[in-house]
Structures are given as structure tokens and as C-alpha cells.
Amino acid sequence: MKNALFVLFLFSCSYGFAQERELLTRLPDTVPTSIDSLYREDQLYVGFSFNLITDKPSTIGQQSFSGGLHLGMIRDFPLNKRRNIALGAGLGWSLNSYGQNLKIDQDAQGNTIFSSLENNQDYQTNRFTTQLIEAPIEFRWRTSTPETYKFWRIYTGLRLGYVYRFRSNYKDANGQLKLHDLPELDRFRIGTTFTFGYNTFNFQFYYALNPFFKNAEVDQESFGISTLQIGLNFYIL
């Protein structure tokens, strides 16, 4: 609930800044306005994504909704006089959830046990979530000018991340199993990003270049599991 309220607050701020900027461009010539010729764009962001699991072993499939929340700051570094070509580098936070039928357990010695849940097995919850600190790096092209906030944009780049919190959660009628520390988990994340859109609404794609797990096996099959995220990004300032 707190996350939802915070996101609504950011979105309302974004809309308010946009309305104020549009109003300034519509003021009559008799009212002095200041135009920032050294403007920067899209330095705060909040995004939502639908997370698809890719590179799955044959016995593993995606189940229930998988989604993500992403927010952070990207410093804009214009490269030309018009300032419509730029580099962006920043810091962000991401929360992602993945629903699937890969059960994660541990034996008495603390060794990880991966198994696939059959369709006829009765369980209430099976998913893992990740919280990350991320460093987005982008090459940016846009049709922006100092006088308008409505413009087309195409941004592409890399997103580096570190999973500082992992949780696997399985629950059935017999109880609940939560795990936080897996030796097979690759906590360092890297993926490519592509963002395009106009004005408020911008589509973003993220494709992970490395798997979640290493040296892992399920049903006598080696696996890693990766992700493709498809979502919307909203920029502020």
C-alpha cells in the first residue's frame, strides 16, 4: 500500500510539472518568461513492468502474475548544442516478482534442492522476488526543445544491478517455506534496455544478459532462467 501511494505521488508530481511547463509556453508575449537553453530532460523516472521468464528448462513454466516496480534518477548529459542527443547515467531501485512452478528447498545440510511442481499439486503460492540497486546507462535521442515538454524519445543502453535481497516463497496446506540465501543465485545483473514513446507514456523493454542461477539443476536438467521485462516508464523533470 505504501509503495502504491508513493508511486501515485510521483505521478501527480510529474503531471503537475508538465502542466506548469505547458502553461509557461502559452503565456502571452507581454509576460516575461525565462527559457532555459541549458535544459536537461527525464532525470527522474518511475516504471512498471510485466516480467516474462525466459530460458526455462522443459519442466518449468510461468504461473500467475509476475511484475516489477522501478524508480530512480538518471543524470542527463547533452552532447550537442540543440541538447536533443545525450548520455544518461544514474542510480535506481527495482522490485521484481516471478511466479512459476520451480520449487526451491534445502536439505538438512543446507544444499539447495530445485524441483518442478506438477499441475495436480495443490499449493497456494510459489514465487521468488528480488530487490535490486541498479545503475542505468543510456544513449538518448529526442525531439525536445527548451520551449516544450511534449516530444518523442528513443533511449537505449544497459542496466547494471545487484540483488541485495532475494526471497523464495512457497506455501501450501502444510505450511510455508521461505528462503533468502542461495549459493546458486547470481546477484550481479546486467541487461539491455530500449525505451521509446511520446510525452507521458513510454514503453520500455529490458532483456537480461545473464541468468538468475548458475550451477543449478532441476529434473536432471541444467538451467539458469532469465527474464524479459515489458513495461511503461514515466519521466519527471
C-alpha positions in Angstrom: 0.0 0.0 0.0 2.8 2.4 0.9 4.5 1.7 -2.5 1.3 2.4 -4.4 0.8 5.7 -2.6 4.4 6.7 -3.3 4.0 5.9 -7.0 0.8 7.9 -7.2 2.6 10.8 -5.5 5.4 10.7 -8.1 2.9 10.5 -11.0 1.0 13.5 -9.6 4.2 15.5 -9.3 5.1 14.6 -12.9 1.7 15.7 -14.2 1.9 18.9 -12.2 5.4 19.8 -13.5 4.2 19.1 -17.0 1.1 21.3 -16.7 3.2 24.2 -15.3 5.7 23.9 -18.1 2.9 23.9 -20.7 1.3 26.9 -19.1 4.6 28.9 -19.3 4.8 28.2 -23.1 1.2 29.6 -23.5 1.7 32.9 -21.7 1.3 36.0 -23.8 4.3 37.8 -25.1 3.7 40.7 -22.7 4.5 38.4 -19.8 8.3 37.8 -19.4 9.3 34.1 -19.4 12.7 32.6 -18.9 13.8 29.9 -21.3 16.4 27.5 -20.1 18.7 27.0 -23.1 20.8 24.6 -20.9 17.9 22.4 -20.0 18.1 18.7 -19.2 15.4 16.1 -19.6 14.0 13.0 -18.0 16.1 12.8 -14.9 13.6 11.1 -12.5 11.7 8.0 -13.5 9.1 5.5 -12.3 8.1 2.5 -14.2 6.0 -0.7 -14.1 6.7 -3.9 -15.9 5.3 -7.3 -16.7 8.1 -9.9 -16.2 8.4 -12.8 -18.6 10.6 -15.8 -17.6 12.9 -16.9 -20.4 15.4 -19.7 -21.0 13.4 -22.1 -18.9 14.1 -25.8 -18.6 11.5 -28.1 -20.2 9.6 -28.8 -16.9 9.3 -25.2 -15.7 6.6 -22.8 -16.7 5.4 -19.3 -15.7 2.4 -19.2 -13.5 0.4 -16.3 -12.0 1.2 -12.6 -12.5 4.8 -11.5 -12.5 5.5 -7.8 -12.3 8.0 -5.1 -11.3 8.3 -1.6 -9.9 11.3 0.6 -10.9 12.3 4.1 -9.9 15.4 6.2 -9.7 17.3 9.1 -11.0 19.3 9.5 -14.3 21.6 12.4 -14.8 21.3 13.8 -18.3 24.4 14.9 -20.2 23.6 16.6 -23.5 26.2 16.1 -26.3 25.2 18.7 -28.9 24.1 22.3 -28.9 20.4 21.5 -29.5 20.6 19.2 -26.5 18.5 16.5 -28.1 21.3 13.9 -28.1 22.6 12.9 -24.7 24.1 10.3 -22.4 22.4 9.3 -19.2 23.8 7.6 -16.1 22.1 7.2 -12.8 21.1 5.1 -9.8 17.8 3.3 -9.2 15.9 0.7 -7.2 13.8 -2.2 -8.6 11.4 -4.7 -7.1 10.5 -7.7 -9.2 8.3 -10.8 -8.6 8.3 -14.0 -10.6 5.5 -16.6 -10.4 6.4 -20.1 -11.7 6.4 -23.8 -10.8 10.0 -24.1 -9.7 10.1 -25.1 -6.1 13.2 -24.1 -4.1 14.0 -26.1 -1.0 17.0 -27.0 1.1 18.1 -30.3 2.7 19.4 -30.7 6.3 23.0 -29.8 5.2 21.8 -26.5 3.6 22.1 -27.7 0.0 19.6 -26.2 -2.4 17.0 -28.6 -3.9 15.3 -27.5 -7.1 12.2 -29.4 -8.2 9.2 -28.8 -10.6 5.7 -28.7 -9.2 3.2 -30.8 -11.1 -0.1 -29.3 -12.3 -2.1 -31.5 -10.0 -0.1 -30.4 -6.9 -2.2 -28.3 -4.5 -0.3 -25.2 -3.4 -1.3 -21.6 -2.7 1.9 -19.6 -3.5 5.2 -20.3 -5.3 7.3 -17.3 -6.5 10.6 -15.6 -5.9 11.1 -11.9 -5.6 14.2 -9.7 -6.0 15.1 -6.2 -4.8 18.0 -4.5 -6.6 20.1 -1.5 -6.6 20.6 -0.6 -10.3 22.8 1.7 -12.4 21.2 2.6 -15.8 23.4 3.8 -18.6 21.7 5.2 -21.7 22.3 6.8 -25.1 19.4 9.2 -25.6 17.8 10.8 -28.7 14.7 13.0 -28.5 12.9 15.8 -30.4 12.9 18.1 -27.3 13.3 21.9 -27.3 13.6 24.4 -24.4 10.0 25.5 -25.1 8.1 22.3 -25.0 7.8 19.2 -22.8 6.0 17.1 -25.4 8.5 15.2 -27.6 9.4 11.9 -29.0 12.2 9.9 -27.3 14.3 6.8 -28.1 16.7 5.7 -25.3 18.8 2.6 -25.4 21.6 1.2 -23.1 22.5 -1.1 -20.3 21.2 -1.6 -16.8 23.6 -3.0 -14.2 22.3 -4.3 -10.9 22.9 -6.1 -7.7 20.3 -8.2 -5.9 20.7 -7.2 -2.3 17.6 -9.1 -1.2 16.2 -12.4 -2.6 13.2 -14.3 -1.3 11.7 -17.6 -2.4 8.2 -18.2 -1.1 6.3 -21.5 -1.2 3.1 -22.1 0.6 0.6 -25.0 0.7 -1.8 -26.5 3.2 1.1 -28.0 5.3 2.9 -24.7 5.9 5.2 -22.0 4.3 8.8 -22.2 3.2 10.9 -19.1 2.7 14.5 -19.0 1.6 16.7 -15.9 1.3 20.3 -17.1 0.6 21.1 -19.4 -2.3 24.7 -20.2 -3.4 23.4 -20.7 -6.9 22.0 -17.2 -7.2 23.9 -14.8 -9.4 23.4 -11.5 -7.6 25.0 -9.3 -10.2 22.6 -8.5 -13.0 23.2 -7.0 -16.5 20.7 -6.4 -19.2 19.9 -4.3 -22.3 17.2 -1.6 -22.3 15.2 0.1 -25.0 12.7 2.9 -24.4 10.6 4.7 -26.8 7.5 6.9 -26.5 5.9 10.4 -26.7 5.1 12.8 -23.9 4.0 10.9 -20.7 3.7 7.3 -21.9 6.9 5.4 -22.8 7.3 1.8 -23.5 10.4 0.1 -22.1 11.9 -3.3 -22.8 14.6 -5.0 -20.7 16.3 -8.2 -21.6 18.7 -9.8 -19.1 22.0 -10.9 -20.4 22.9 -13.3 -17.6 20.7 -16.0 -15.8 19.5 -15.9 -12.3 21.1 -19.2 -11.3 24.4 -20.8 -12.0 25.4 -24.5 -11.5 21.8 -25.3 -10.9 19.8 -28.4 -12.0 16.2 -29.4 -11.9 14.8 -32.8 -13.0 18.3 -33.8 -14.2 18.4 -30.7 -16.5 20.8 -27.8 -16.1 19.1 -24.4 -16.1 19.7 -20.7 -15.4 16.4 -18.9 -16.1 16.5 -15.3 -17.4 13.9 -12.6 -17.9 12.3 -10.2 -20.4 10.5 -7.2 -18.9 7.9 -5.2 -20.9 6.5 -2.1 -19.3 5.8 1.6 -19.1 8.1 4.4 -17.9 7.1 7.8 -16.7 9.6 10.6 -16.6 9.7 13.6 -14.2 11.7 16.7 -14.8 
